[in-house]
Amino acid sequence: MTYKIVFFDVDGTLINYENGAVEESTRQAIHLVAATGRPLSMCEGLKSLGIETFITANGAYVKHKDVVIHKIPIEKGIVQNVQAFAQQQLHSLTFFTEQLTMNAIQNPLALSAMQETLSLRDFPVRNDSIIEEEVFLMCLYADEQAEKRLACQFSNILRQRWHPYIVNVLQQDVSKSIAVKAVLDYFEINFKDAIAFGDGENDIDMLEQVGLGVAMGNGSQALKNAADFVTKKSIEGGIDFALRQLHII
């Protein structure tokens, strides 16, 4: 079968999960779309692969070249309330627009988590006027007890814990699968003609939204159970292996 579009998760899929590099075999494989939890500004290095379409902030902001084709900003009231909660509880909080910025709380545990997940060596720039911007995702740097306090205060948000010290805070009805559908509609491509690669449980809905879902060998077991095909690890050239095994290249 001839596929027309391929969606790739970034960390642990496109990018080697051990050293942060893009495998050379991936660079030579195929034109692709990146689907990530990162903000757009942290995807600049992927443009060298020929990527022109980016699903960012876990699906809340999608841009093709200079055209925004899908966005679900968080209500300003939610941004204000979560910002006040973080300030009161002394938790670091990052804001995803096209850029990555944060509140005034520079917690060393938060920086350690940023290093582990985004390879950041320093805190993002402080943004005291974030309420004037459209925010598509917030990351609260806190443990499970703090998350429970957040949940008790705010029932109208979507929380996704993906690290022992990081909770995504989103507007309801935000997901990679919704963003994938928006991209398919924009390019007028049938879901059966699309492939998606991922490594985490937050990629399950994306793999189920397309005709062929591929799980990386370093992916979670839940994702592998939902996938149509399980490839090698990203460090072993898993994307190239899958594309060749499936006779796509």
C-alpha positions in Angstrom: 0.0 0.0 0.0 1.2 3.5 -0.8 1.0 5.9 2.2 0.7 9.6 1.8 1.7 11.0 5.2 3.7 9.8 8.2 3.4 11.2 11.8 6.3 10.8 14.2 6.5 11.4 17.9 9.7 13.2 18.7 11.4 12.2 22.0 12.2 8.5 22.0 11.0 8.1 18.4 12.5 10.6 16.0 15.2 11.5 18.5 17.4 8.8 20.0 16.2 8.4 23.6 19.7 7.8 24.9 21.8 10.6 23.3 19.2 13.0 21.9 20.4 12.6 18.3 18.4 11.9 15.2 19.5 8.6 13.6 21.0 9.1 10.1 18.8 6.4 8.7 15.8 8.5 9.8 17.1 11.5 8.0 17.1 9.5 4.7 13.8 7.7 5.2 10.8 9.8 4.2 9.1 13.2 4.4 7.3 13.4 7.8 5.2 15.3 10.3 6.4 15.8 13.8 3.9 15.3 16.7 5.3 16.2 20.1 4.6 17.6 23.5 7.3 20.2 22.9 6.6 23.9 22.0 7.3 24.9 18.4 10.5 26.8 19.3 12.1 23.5 20.4 11.5 21.8 17.1 13.7 24.1 15.0 16.4 21.4 14.7 13.9 19.0 13.0 13.4 21.3 10.1 16.7 20.0 8.6 14.8 16.7 8.1 12.4 18.5 5.7 9.6 18.7 8.2 7.1 21.5 7.4 4.2 20.5 9.6 4.4 20.4 13.4 1.9 19.1 15.9 3.1 20.7 19.2 1.9 21.0 22.8 0.5 17.5 22.7 -1.8 18.4 19.9 -3.0 21.8 21.1 -1.1 23.8 18.4 -0.5 22.7 14.8 1.3 24.7 12.2 2.2 24.0 8.6 4.9 26.4 7.4 3.5 29.8 8.4 -0.2 28.6 8.6 -1.8 27.7 11.9 -4.2 24.9 11.0 -5.4 23.9 14.4 -5.2 25.4 17.9 -6.9 25.0 21.3 -5.7 27.7 23.7 -6.3 27.3 27.4 -8.9 29.6 28.7 -7.3 32.7 30.3 -9.1 32.1 33.6 -7.5 28.6 33.8 -4.1 30.1 33.1 -4.6 32.7 35.8 -5.9 30.1 38.4 -3.1 27.6 37.8 -0.5 30.3 37.8 -1.8 31.5 41.2 -1.9 27.9 42.5 1.7 27.4 41.5 2.8 30.7 43.0 1.1 30.0 46.3 2.4 26.4 46.5 5.9 27.4 45.3 5.8 25.2 42.2 7.6 25.9 38.9 5.2 26.3 36.0 6.1 26.4 32.3 4.0 27.9 29.6 3.9 26.6 26.0 3.0 29.2 23.3 5.2 28.9 20.3 8.0 29.6 22.8 8.8 28.0 26.2 8.7 30.4 29.2 7.9 30.0 32.9 6.8 31.6 36.2 9.0 33.0 38.9 9.6 29.8 40.9 12.9 28.3 40.0 12.8 25.0 41.9 16.0 22.9 41.5 13.8 19.7 41.2 12.1 21.3 38.3 15.3 22.1 36.5 16.4 18.5 37.0 13.2 17.3 35.4 13.7 19.7 32.5 17.2 18.3 32.0 15.8 14.8 31.9 13.0 15.5 29.5 14.0 18.4 27.4 17.7 18.4 27.8 17.6 22.0 29.2 20.6 23.2 31.2 19.0 26.4 32.3 15.5 27.6 33.3 13.4 29.0 30.5 12.9 32.8 30.4 10.5 34.2 33.1 7.2 35.5 31.7 5.2 37.8 33.9 2.8 38.8 31.1 1.8 35.3 30.0 -1.9 36.2 30.5 -1.7 38.4 27.4 -0.7 35.5 25.2 -2.4 32.3 24.0 -1.1 29.4 26.1 -1.6 25.9 24.7 -0.1 23.8 27.4 1.3 24.3 30.9 3.6 22.0 32.8 3.4 22.0 36.6 6.5 20.7 38.3 5.1 18.9 41.3 4.6 15.5 42.9 1.4 13.5 43.1 0.2 15.1 46.3 0.4 18.6 44.7 -1.5 17.2 41.7 -4.3 16.0 44.0 -4.6 19.5 45.5 -4.7 20.9 41.9 -7.4 18.5 41.0 -9.5 19.4 44.0 -9.4 23.1 43.1 -9.9 22.8 39.3 -12.2 20.2 37.7 -12.2 21.9 34.3 -8.7 21.0 33.2 -7.1 17.9 31.6 -4.1 16.6 33.6 -1.5 14.2 32.2 1.4 13.0 34.4 4.2 11.8 32.2 7.1 12.2 34.7 7.4 11.7 38.4 7.7 15.5 38.8 5.8 16.9 35.8 2.1 17.2 35.1 0.7 18.5 31.8 -2.1 21.0 32.3 -4.3 21.3 29.2 -7.7 22.4 28.0 -10.2 19.6 27.7 -10.4 17.8 24.4 -6.8 18.1 23.5 -4.9 15.2 22.1 -2.5 14.2 19.3 -5.3 12.2 17.6 -7.5 15.3 17.3 -4.5 17.2 15.9 -3.7 14.4 13.5 -7.3 14.5 12.2 -7.0 18.3 11.7 -3.8 17.7 9.6 -5.5 15.0 7.5 -8.5 17.2 6.9 -6.2 20.1 5.9 -4.4 18.0 3.3 -7.5 16.1 2.4 -5.9 12.7 3.1 -7.8 9.7 4.3 -6.8 8.2 7.6 -6.1 4.9 5.9 -3.3 6.5 4.0 -1.5 7.7 7.1 1.1 6.1 9.4 2.1 7.1 12.9 5.1 6.2 15.0 5.3 6.6 18.8 6.9 5.3 22.0 4.7 6.5 24.8 1.2 5.9 26.1 0.3 9.4 25.1 0.8 8.2 21.5 -1.8 5.5 21.7 -4.7 7.6 20.4 -2.5 8.9 17.6 -1.6 5.4 16.4 -5.3 4.5 16.6 -6.2 7.5 14.4 -4.3 6.3 11.4 -4.2 3.4 9.0 -1.0 1.9 10.4 0.3 2.4 13.9 3.9 1.6 14.7 5.4 1.3 18.2 9.1 1.8 18.9 10.9 -1.1 20.5 11.7 1.2 23.4 8.0 2.1 23.8 5.7 1.2 26.6 3.9 -2.2 26.6 0.5 -0.6 26.4 1.5 1.2 23.2 2.9 -2.0 21.7 -0.4 -3.7 22.5 -2.3 -1.1 20.6 0.1 -0.9 17.6 -0.2 -2.7 14.3 3.6 -3.2 14.1 6.4 -3.1 16.7 9.8 -2.0 15.4 13.3 -1.8 16.8 14.4 0.8 19.4 15.1 4.3 18.2 18.8 3.8 19.0 18.8 0.8 16.6 17.3 2.7 13.6 13.7 1.5 14.4 12.0 4.0 12.0 14.1 3.0 9.0 13.7 -0.7 9.9 9.9 -0.4 10.0 9.6 1.6 6.8 11.7 -1.1 5.0 10.0 -4.1 6.6 6.6 -2.6 5.6 7.9 -1.9 2.1 7.2 1.8 2.4 10.8 2.7 1.3 
